[in-house]
Amino acid sequence: METVELYQRLALALAIGLLVGLERGWRERDLDDGARTAGIRTFGLIGMLGGIWGAMAPVLGPIPLAAAGLSFAAAFILFEWREAVSRNTYSVTSTVAGFIVFALGAFAVLGNQAAAAGAGVATLIILAARTNLHDFLRRMSWPELRSAIVLLAMTFLLLPILPDRTLDPWDAVNLHELWLMVVLIGAISFAGYVAVRVFGETRGLLVSAAAGAVVSSTTVTLFNARVARKSPGAGAPAMAICIAWIVSLARMTLIACVINPMLIVPLAAPIGAAIAVLAAAALLFRMAAANREGGGAASMFENPLDLSFVLGFGGLLAAVSVGAQLMSTLFGEAGVLGLAGISGFVDVDPITLSASRLAGVSLSVNAAAEAILLAATANMLTKTAVAVGIGGSRFGWKLVLAGLLALVSGAAAFVFLGVP
C-alpha cells in the first residue's frame, strides 16, 4: 500500500470516529469533563486506533489485530461499566458504538473505503435518530409490526429461494418474477400506510387520497363517495378522487416504463393528456370546496399490509399472465387487447405488468401500450360507476364528466402523438 493511500485510509478511520464522537459528545454535552467515558476526542482516537492496527495487520498478521480488538473491548467495557454504575443507567449504545468505530477504523485501512464510509454514516444516522426511533416504537401497533415482519419475510426469506424460470407448460409464469411483483405491491401498500401515519389523518383528504391511490384508487373513490353522500355538494371528496386517479395513472405508467422503457414513447402523450384534464378538474373541485369544511381525513387503510389482497393480487397476476400468453399465442395482438379490456374492470396492474413484459417480445410495443391504455380505460369506467353508485348521481356526474374528458383527451393524444 502506497503512503498516500495509507494516509487517506487512516484519515477515513479518524473521520468515522470523529463523526460518531460528534453525536455522542453532543448528546452528553451538558456533562462535566470526565463525567463520560468517551466523547468526540475519544471516539476519534478509537477510529484511529483501529486504523493503525489495521495498517499493521499485513505485517504482523491477523492474530495481533484480533488481540488488540479484544483488549480494547475489555478496557472500553470496564470504563463504560463504571460510568453506568455511577449514573445508574443501563444503556449499552455507546459501548457498541465504540466497537463499531474500532472495527470500521480497521476496515477503512484493510477493506473497501466506500463501504466503511457508508457504514460509518449509517451508524451516525442510527445514533442521531434515537428520539425519532423511540417515538416511532411507542406509536407502533402490533398490526404494523406484524405487517413489517411479514413483508420482510416475503422479501428476504421467500423471494431468494423461488426458481427464476418458468415452470408452466405455457412458459408464462416465472415464480420469482411473480413473487417479486407481489412483494412490490405489498411494499407499495405498506409505504402508503406509513405515509398516512407520518402526515397524520388531520392533514386533509388530499394526502390520504394520494397515499391511498398508491395502493388502490378504487378504494379511495369508494371512501370519498361515501363522504360525499354524507355531505351532498361537497367539493373536497371529488378533488380527492381526481388526485387519486392522477396518482393511479402515474403509478401505472411508472411501473410499465420501469419494466420496459420502450413504452415511454407511446404512453407519455395519452397519459399526460389525461392527467392534465384530471388536474384541471381537481383544481375546479378545490375552488368549489374552498368555502366549505373539509370532508375529513380518515385513513384509507384498515390494515398496514392486507395479506389477502396481496396474495389475491398474486393469483390474479398469475392468471392474467397465463391468459395473456395464451391469448397472444392463439389470437395474436387482438387476444391480448380483449383480455386487457376485461381484466381492467377489476385491476389495471396485472395486465400492465404482463403487457410490459411481452412488449417487444411476443407483442409490438404499440400493441402493449394499447392493452395498458385499454385496461386503464376499463378501470376508469369502473371507478366512475363506483362514484355514481355510492355517492349518488348529484355527486357522480361531475366525476363522470371529468373521467370522460380525460379518456377522450388521452385517446386523441395517443392517436395523434403517441403512435410513432
Rosetta blueprint (number, residue, H / E / L):
1 M L
2 E L
3 T H
4 V H
5 E H
6 L H
7 Y H
8 Q H
9 R H
10 L H
11 A H
12 L H
13 A H
14 L H
15 A H
16 I H
17 G H
18 L H
19 L H
20 V H
21 G H
22 L H
23 E H
24 R H
25 G H
26 W H
27 R H
28 E L
29 R L
30 D L
31 L L
32 D L
33 D L
34 G L
35 A L
36 R L
37 T L
38 A L
39 G L
40 I H
41 R H
42 T H
43 F H
44 G H
45 L H
46 I H
47 G H
48 M H
49 L H
50 G H
51 G H
52 I H
53 W H
54 G H
55 A H
56 M H
57 A H
58 P H
59 V H
60 L H
61 G L
62 P H
63 I H
64 P H
65 L H
66 A H
67 A H
68 A H
69 G H
70 L H
71 S H
72 F H
73 A H
74 A H
75 A H
76 F H
77 I H
78 L H
79 F H
80 E H
81 W H
82 R H
83 E H
84 A H
85 V H
86 S H
87 R H
88 N L
89 T L
90 Y L
91 S L
92 V L
93 T H
94 S H
95 T H
96 V H
97 A H
98 G H
99 F H
100 I H
101 V H
102 F H
103 A H
104 L H
105 G H
106 A H
107 F H
108 A H
109 V H
110 L H
111 G L
112 N L
113 Q H
114 A H
115 A H
116 A H
117 A H
118 G H
119 A H
120 G H
121 V H
122 A H
123 T H
124 L H
125 I H
126 I H
127 L H
128 A H
129 A L
130 R H
131 T H
132 N H
133 L H
134 H H
135 D H
136 F H
137 L H
138 R H
139 R H
140 M L
141 S L
142 W H
143 P H
144 E H
145 L H
146 R H
147 S H
148 A H
149 I H
150 V H
151 L H
152 L H
153 A H
154 M H
155 T H
156 F H
157 L H
158 L H
159 L H
160 P H
161 I H
162 L L
163 P L
164 D L
165 R L
166 T E
167 L L
168 D L
169 P L
170 W L
171 D L
172 A L
173 V L
174 N E
175 L H
176 H H
177 E H
178 L H
179 W H
180 L H
181 M H
182 V H
183 V H
184 L H
185 I H
186 G H
187 A H
188 I H
189 S H
190 F H
191 A H
192 G H
193 Y H
194 V H
195 A H
196 V H
197 R H
198 V H
199 F H
200 G L
201 E H
202 T H
203 R H
204 G L
205 L H
206 L H
207 V H
208 S H
209 A H
210 A H
211 A H
212 G H
213 A H
214 V L
215 V L
216 S L
217 S H
218 T H
219 T H
220 V H
221 T H
222 L H
223 F H
224 N H
225 A H
226 R H
227 V H
228 A H
229 R H
230 K H
231 S L
232 P L
233 G L
234 A L
235 G L
236 A H
237 P H
238 A H
239 M H
240 A H
241 I H
242 C H
243 I H
244 A H
245 W H
246 I H
247 V H
248 S H
249 L H
250 A H
251 R H
252 M H
253 T H
254 L H
255 I H
256 A H
257 C H
258 V H
259 I H
260 N L
261 P H
262 M H
263 L H
264 I H
265 V H
266 P H
267 L H
268 A H
269 A H
270 P H
271 I H
272 G H
273 A H
274 A H
275 I H
276 A H
277 V H
278 L H
279 A H
280 A H
281 A H
282 A H
283 L H
284 L H
285 F H
286 R H
287 M H
288 A H
289 A L
290 A L
291 N L
292 R L
293 E L
294 G L
295 G L
296 G L
297 A L
298 A L
299 S L
300 M L
301 F L
302 E L
303 N L
304 P L
305 L L
306 D L
307 L H
308 S H
309 F H
310 V H
311 L H
312 G H
313 F H
314 G H
315 G H
316 L H
317 L H
318 A H
319 A H
320 V H
321 S H
322 V H
323 G H
324 A H
325 Q H
326 L H
327 M H
328 S H
329 T H
330 L H
331 F H
332 G L
333 E H
334 A H
335 G H
336 V H
337 L H
338 G H
339 L H
340 A H
341 G H
342 I H
343 S H
344 G L
345 F L
346 V L
347 D L
348 V L
349 D H
350 P H
351 I H
352 T H
353 L H
354 S H
355 A H
356 S H
357 R H
358 L H
359 A E
360 G L
361 V L
362 S L
363 L E
364 S L
365 V H
366 N H
367 A H
368 A H
369 A H
370 E H
371 A H
372 I H
373 L H
374 L H
375 A H
376 A H
377 T H
378 A H
379 N H
380 M H
381 L H
382 T H
383 K H
384 T H
385 A H
386 V H
387 A H
388 V H
389 G H
390 I H
391 G H
392 G L
393 S H
394 R H
395 F H
396 G H
397 W H
398 K H
399 L H
400 V H
401 L H
402 A H
403 G H
404 L H
405 L H
406 A H
407 L H
408 V H
409 S H
410 G H
411 A H
412 A H
413 A H
414 F H
415 V H
416 F H
417 L H
418 G H
419 V L
420 P L
